[in-house]
Amino acid sequence: MQASVVIGAQWGDEGKGKLVDSLAKEFDIIVRFNGGNNAGHTIHVNSIKYVLHTIPSGILCEGKRCLIGNGVVFNPITLCEEIDTLQKQGISITKENFGISYNAHVIMPYHIKLDILRESQSANKIGTTKRGIGPCYEDKVARIGIRACDLGNEVYAKERIENALKEKNILFTTLYSDQAFVVDDVYDYIAPFMKRLEPFLCSVSDELANAQKEGKKILFEGAQGTGLDIDYGTYPFVTSSSTVTGGIATGGGIAPSAIGNVIAIVKAYTTRVGGGPFPTELLDDIGEFIQKKGQEFGSTTGRNRRCGWLDGVMLKEAVQLNGITHIALTKLDVLSSLPVIKLCVGYKVNGSEYTLSPHTLPSFDKVTPIYEEFPGWTEDISSCKRYEDLPINARNFVNRISEFVNIPILYISVGPDREQTIQHVS
C-alpha cells in the first residue's frame, strides 16, 4: 500500500497542520520527516488552539501512531515542554502513540548558541529562528552530530560532545568573544530530558516497513515549504533540510516507490518569514490587510509574515519538483471583501518572460510579476460547506488556479477550525 504525503508548496506556513489533523482519521501512522522546532503547526479543534512544533499533527486524533523520522532534528527540552503542554490540554502522549527515531539528531545547547551568534552578528541575515536547526544539520553532515541513540551511554555521549566542541569552542572564544562550553555541563543539562524521552525511541524505518507489509496506511507530514528547500529553494534564504517529497525516502526511511498521493498545501495568497526574494510581495494597504485578517505571524517566533499575491510560477515549480497529485487551498476566506484579486502567471526578467522560475538568475530581486486579475467577492464564506456554496467569483479564482497548474484542488479551507474545510474535486 502506497503512502500519502502532505507537503508545503510555498515558503511554509500554508496550513499543513490543519490538513494533517483532518486527514489523520483515515491513516494509521503519521510521520514527520524533516526540519525541527523551527516549524510550527497551529490547529483549531472545537475552538481550542493547539500549537505543535515537532510532534506530528496527527497526535490530536485518538488511536493514531505518530513518528519523528531520522530526517528531523529535535530539541529534547522543547520537545518535553511540547508534550507537557499537550497533556495539559488533554492530549495523551504515550509510547504507544508516539515514537522518535533512534537516528534522529539532537539539537544541543551549543547549536542554539552558534545560531544566535551567527544571525545577530551577520550583515546579511538569513532570518533563521535561532533554534539551532542549521548548526545541528551541519554537525550531522560533518559526522560529529549527536543522535538520540548516542545519549543513552554517558561515556560515549561525552566523547561525542567533546569531539563536536573542539572546533566550536574555538569559534565561541576567538571569533565571537563568548564563553566555551564544558562537556560535563552540556551532558548534565541534556541527559535528564533525554532520559524522559528514552521510552519513545524506536526504529522508524523498521516500523514503517512492517506497517506496509500489514497493509497499514501511512501519511507523511512535511515541515516548511518547497521554496525553503536546501537544494531547490531561494538559496541562501532557505532552511537546512530537504522539504520536497524527495526528502521523505531518507528522512522517513521508506522507499521512493512507496510514495503515492502527494497533496500540496497552497495558501490562496503567498507569505514568507524572514529575508529573501519575494516577487509578489505587497508593501501596501492590501498586504497589511491580508496580514492582519490572516493573522500572519509565526507560531514559532511570533514574527510578522510578509504577504503578497498567490505566485503561480512558484506553484508550478512545486508541482514539478514534488510530483503533486492534488492541492489543498487554504485561507481563501482571508481574501473576502477585496475588490480585486491577482494571480501571478509569469515573471518578466530583462525583457524575457518565464512561466517557471529562471534558475540561472542569482536572485529574484529584479523579477517583475505578470498578473491575471479577478473580481473579488464580499460574502463571508467561512460557513460554506460545499463548493457550490462559494460565491461565483471565488469559484472562478479557484478554478483558474487549478487550470493554471493542471492539478485538481481537492480541499478548500475557509476558516481555521477543523470543520471549516470543503472537499472538492476540480
N, C-alpha and C positions, 0 to 999 in steps of 0.2 A: 504494500500500500504506500503510495507516494505521500510525502509530507507537504504541507502548505506553508506559505510564508506571508508575513505582514512586514512590508518594507517602506521606509520613508523615501519619497520621490523628490523632495526638495532639500532644504537645508535643516531638516529636523523640525520638531515641534508641530508636526502635521496632525497629530491626534491618534497616533498608533495605539496608545494605551487603551483608549475608549473602544476601538475596534477589536483589539485582542480580548478585552473583557467581554465584549458582546459575542465573539466567536467561540470563546473558551468552552462553552457548554457543549459544543459539537466535537471537541477533541479530548483525548486522554492525557496528553503530555504537552506542555508549553515550555519552549526552550529559548532562553536569551543567548545570543551567540557572539555579541561584540560589545565594545565600549565599557564604560564604568559608571560611577555615580556622577559623571558629568551630564548624564541624560536624566530626564525627568518626565514621568508619565502621570498626568493628572486625570483622575477618573471620578465622575459623579454617579453615585448609586443611591437612589431614594433620597436625594438631596444631601447625602453625606459625601464629603470630598476626601478622596484618598490620593496621596502623592507617593509614587513609587520611584526609586532611583536605581535599584539594582535587581530587586526581585521581579520576576515576570508578572505582567498584569493579570494573568490567569489565576493568580493566587486568590482573587476575590470571588472566584467561582468554586463552590464547595466540591470536593471529591476529585480535583484535578492535581496532577503531579507537575510541579514547576521546577525547572532545572536551570542552573547557571553553567553555561558551557565553558570550555577551556579558553575560548577566544575572549572571554570577559576578564577584565582586571577589577578586583574588588578591594574595598577598604573595610577591614574587619570591624573597625569601630563604628563607622556609619551604617554598616550592614546590621550590626546588633541593635543600633538605635532604630533602624527601619523596622526590624522585627518587633521591637518593643512598642513602637507607635501603632503598628497594625494590630497587635494583640490587644492594646488598649481600646482599639476601635472594634474589637470583637472578631478579628480575623485570626484563626488558629494557624500557627506555623509549627509544623512537626516534621520529623524525619520521614514521615510517610508522604507528605505533600510538597516537600521542598528538599532540593539537593544541590550541592556545589561540586563541580568537577575537581578531582584531586589536582589536576594540572592547571587550574586557573591561577594566574599570577596575582600576588598580593601587593596592594599599594602600601608602601612603607612610609613612615613619617619623613624620611629624607627625600622621598619622591615629591611630597607636597611642598616641602621647604624649597626644593630646587625649582619647582614650577612657579612658586610665588616670586622668588628672587629673579628668575629669568624674565617673567612678564612685567614685573614692576620696574625693572631697570632697562628694559628694551626700548629702543627708539621706535621700532616698528612692531607694535603689539599685535599678536595674533588674535587675542581675545579669548584666551583659554579660561576655563572655570577655576583654575588654580587648585584643582583637586588631585594633582599628581598623576593624572592619566598618562600624558605623554612620556614623562620620565620612567614610568613603570613599563610601558611598552618598549622604550629604549633598552632597558635592562633585559627584558625578555629576548630581544633580538641580539643583544650583546652577550647573551648566555651567562649573565650574572644576576638574573632575576630570582625572586623567591616565590616558589609555588606553594599552594595550600598544603600539599603533602610534605613539604620540607620543614614546616614549623612544628611537626609532632615530635621531632628528635632535637633536643636542646643543643647538644654538641654540634650536630650537623648544621642546624639552623644558624648558630653563631658563626660557624665557619663561612656560611654563605653570606651572612650580613657583613662580616669583616671584609670579604672579597669585594662586595658591592661598594663598600665605603672607601676603599683605597684611593680611588680617583676622586670620588665626590668630596671627601673631606679636604682635599687639596683645593678643589673649586670653592668650597664654602669659606675656607680660611684665607685663601690667597686672592681669588678673583672677586668674591663678594664680601670679604672682610666680616664674615659671620662665624659662628661657633661650629666646631666639629661635632659630629655625632659619636657617642660612645656605644660600642657594640652591645654590652650588657644592658645598658639603659634602653636601647631600642628593643631588644628581645623582651625584657621585663615589661615594657609598655604594651607590646603587641600580643604576647603569649596568652594572657587571660581571655582576650576576645577570641583568639583562635581556638582556645580550649572549649569555649562555649559553642563555637561553630563546628567543632570536630565531628559531632554525630551526624551532621548533614553531608559530610564529604562522601563522594561516590565516583564511580567511573561512568560518566555521562555517555560516552561513546558506546560502551558495552550495553548500557541500559537501553539506548536507542536502537541498537542492533536487535536486541531481544524483543523490544516493543514492535519492531517491524515484522519479525517472524510471527508474532502473536496477532498481527493484524490491527494493532492499535493505531489511533490517529494522532499525528504529531503536528504541532504548529510552532513555527519558528518566529520569534519576535525580534525585530531589529531595533537598534538604537540609532539616534541621529538620522541623517538622510543621505541620499546619493550625492548631493552637492558637497558633502563633507568627507567623502571617501578619500582615504590617504593616497590612492592612485588616480582616481577619476574626478575628484572634487576640485574646487578653485584653490589649488595649491599656491602658497603655503597656508592659506586660511582654511585649514581642514582639521579634522580630528585625527587620531593616531591609529585608527583601526580600519578594517575593511567593512564598509557599511552596506555594500551591494550584496546581491544573492550569492556571488562567488565566495564570500566570506563564510557562508554557512557550512560548507564542507569542512573547512579547517577549524572554524570557531565553534562548531556544534558537534563535529565528529560523526558525519554522515556522508554517504557517497553522493556526488552531484546528481547522479541518475535517479536518486530517491526524491528529488525535489519536483513537485507538481505545480499546483496553482501558486502564482505569485501575485498577491494583492498589494497594490501600491496605494499608500495613503497620500492624498493630494489636497492641500488646502485650496479653497476657492480663490485665494489670493496668495501672495508669497511673503514669507518673513525670513529673517535671519538674525542671529545674535552675534555680536562681536564684529570684528573687522572683516574686510574682504569686499570684492566687487559685487554689485547688486544692480543689474541693468534696469530693472523695472521699479526701483525704489521710488517712493513718493515722499518728497520732502515738502509737503504742503498740508492744507487742511484735510484733504481726503486721507492722506497717510495717517494723520493724527486721529481722524475719526475711526479708521479701521483699527488702529492700535488700542484706542480706548474701548470701543464696542466689543472688540475681540478679546479684551483683557490680555493683550500681548506682552506679557512679561514672563521671564523664565521661571519655571517651577524649581529649578536647581539654584540659580543665582539671584533671581529677582530682577535681573536687568531687563530694561525695555527692549522689545524686539523691533527691529527695523521692518517697515511694511511697504508693500508695493503690489502692483497688479500681478495676476497669475502669469507666469512665464511659461508659455507653451513650448518654447525652444528647449528650455531646461527639462521640461516634462518628456519631450520626445527622446532626448538623450537618455533619460532614466528608463524609458521603455526599452531602448536598445541595449543598455547595459545589464538590466535586471531580468529580461525575459518576462516582462509584466503581462499577466493574462487578464487582470481585472483592476479596476480603480475604485477606491472608496473616496468620495469627495466630501471634505469636512468644512464646517464653518460657513456654509452657504448662507445661513441666516444673518451673518455679520454684514453682508452686502446689501441687505434690505434697506430701502429708503435712499440709496444712492441713485441719482438721475441717470448716470451713465456708468457702465462697467466696461473695462477693457481687458482684452486677452492679447498677450504678446505672441505673434505668429512668426516673427523673424527678427534677425539682427542686421543692422547696416553697419559695415566696417570699411572705412576707406573707399566708399563708393560701391562696395560689393555687398550683396545680400546673402544671408545664411539662414537656413531653417534647422540646422544643427549647430552646436557650439563649435566655433573655429578654434581648434586646439593648437594651431600654430601660433596664436597670439599669446604673449607673455601674461596678459591680463585682459579683463573685460572693461577696464576703466573708460575706454573710448568707444564702447559699443552704444549704438543708438537703437532702441527697441522699435519694432514695427508693430503697430497695434490694429486690431479689429475692435470696433466699438459696438456695444449692445445697449438698448434701452433698459433701464433698471426697473424695479418694482417697489411699491410702497407697502404691500401687505406684510403682516407678521407671519412668517412661515414656520415658527417654532413648534406649532401644534399640528403641522401637517403629518399625516400618517401614510399617505400613498403619493406616488409620483404625480398622479393626476390632480392631487390637491394643490400642487405648487402653481403659482401664477405662470401664465404662458411665457412671460419674459424670462423668468427663472429657468423654465424648461428649455427655452431656446439657448440660453447660455450653457446649460449642462450638456445639451445635445451637441453644441459646437465643440466643446472640449473633447468629448468622446470622438467626434468625427475627425478632429484635427490630429489626434494621436492614434486613431484607428484602434482604440481599446474600449470595450464596454465598461460603463460605470455601473457597478453592482450595488453600491451603498451610497446614500446621501445623508450626511449628518446635518440636522437643522437645530441643534442645541447641545449643551454639554452632557445632559443626562443619558444614561444607558438606553432609555426608551426612545430618545429623540433621534432615531435612525430609520430612514426609509430604505427598504430593499427594492432594488430596481435593476432591470437589465435593459440597457440602452441599445 
